[in-house]
């Protein structure tokens, strides 16, 4: 699970975590939900499974996970060069304005 704990070296000698620094715009980004929300979306209550899912997706080269200076997680979608706003991995719920409404 070291992948979501910080940048890791790539085969080219650089760091994969540098993708988000200068490419995506900071305005309009959504914060990544916490581990609990990711686990629920995955159909589980296990925070470990949520973290493992992010690590697996990162190992496949689809995302890059890293932490900012305040310990909030940023995920970059590699092919789109788009990054989430920093989000607290320990957050329990999505803020109300970001959550999905079940009413039709």
Secondary structure, 3 states (H helix, E strand, C coil): CHHHHCCCECCCCCEHHHHHCCCCCCCCCCECCCHHHHHHHCCCCCHHHHHHHHHHHHHCCCEEEEECCCCCEEEEECCCCEECECECCCCCCCCCCCCCCCCC
